[in-house]
Amino acid sequence: MKKVIFIFSVFLLPHLLFSQSTKKVLFIGIDGCREDALRVANTPNLDQLKSNGIYSPDALNDDITISGPGWSALLCGVWSEKHLVTNNDFSNNNYETYLSILKYINEADPDFHTVSICHWNPINDEIIQDDADFKLNVDTDAELSTQASNYISVNDPDFVFLHFDDVDIVGHSYGFSPFVPEYISVIEETDNLIGPVIQAVEQRASFAEEDWLIIISTDHGGRGTSHGGNSIQEENIFIIVSGNNIPNKVIRKDSSVIVDNPFNCLESATELRFDGENDYVQIPPNPLFNFGVDQDFTIECRVRTTESADVAIIGNKDWNSGGNPGFVFSFKFPSGPEWKVNIGDGMVQTEQI
Ligand SMILES: [Zn+2]
C-alpha cells in the first residue's frame, strides 16, 4: 500500500498539477543581436533561461536580413517567399494567408489575452495590426521593460510579444561584432532590462499554477555597421526556448566539427568548423589524386568565413597590410565566394582578382 501511495505522490500528483497549469507564452525579440556577440557578453538573465530549456546558436532566419522580413518570419512562421515582405515596405504582404501567431491565438480562442509592446513600431503597425488585445509602441528599451513588467504584474496575459531595439541601433552606430565594446555593452544592458520582465512573470500571484514558455530570438545579425546581405554573420540567429517543461539541450549544426589535428573531411563530414587555433585539413595519399602529366584537373576548396575582411586561405605574409612582403590567396570581401591573390614586396603590392 505504501508503495502505491509513493507512486501516486511521485508520478501522478505532479502530472495532475502540470495538466491543470495554465500555459502562457512570453516571446522576447532582440533586434540585430549576433550570437557570437551574445556569447561574449555577460548576460545572466539570458544564461538562466538558456540553462532551463533548449538553446540553438546555429539557427538561420530569412535570407533577406532586414527587420521587416525577419520579424514577419518569426511571427508568421514562414519565410519571405510566403509572407512576401522583402524589405521594410510591408505593402505586398501575404499576412491574410500566413497569419501572425497573435491572430492564430485569437482565432483559436478570443478569450486568450494577447499583448505586443514594441520599440520598432512597424511590427505592431504592419505585422500585428489589430490582433493584439493590448498593443503599445514605446520610444526606448527602458520604457519597454517598465511597461512590460507592469503589464505582466497587473494583468493576466496569455501571450506577450516584446521587441527590444537598442542592440540593432548601437550595431548601426558602432558595428555588429563581438569585438565592438559598445555592441557588447548594449547586449548586456538589454539583458539587464529583460531581468525585471522575467521577475514580473515569476512573481505573479498565480505563477505556481502557470506553465510559462519563454522564447528569445533575433531577426538578423549584422556585418560592419549594417545588415541586409546574405553573409552568415547576417543570417545566423540564436534561439532560446525556455520553460520548466522544456528538455534541457543545445542544438547545433550536426555537420560541424572542430578539430585541431589533421582531419580528412572527405571521409566523415560535409563541413568543418574551425576555432582559429592550429586548424588544418590534410587529405591522405590516394592513387586517385595522381593525375599524371597530360590530364587537366581542378582542386576545389570551399571556405565560409566569419571574419569581415579578405580572409587568407593560404599565404606567407602579415596580411594586416596588402603592401607587406609575401603572398596570400584570400577571399575577396564582400563579394565572395570569389577569391584573389595578393603579392607585396614591402613597398609595392599587386593584386590579381
Ligand atoms: Zn537594423
Residues whose N, C-alpha, C, O or C-beta is under 5 A from the ligand:
A	BS01	ZN	G32 D168
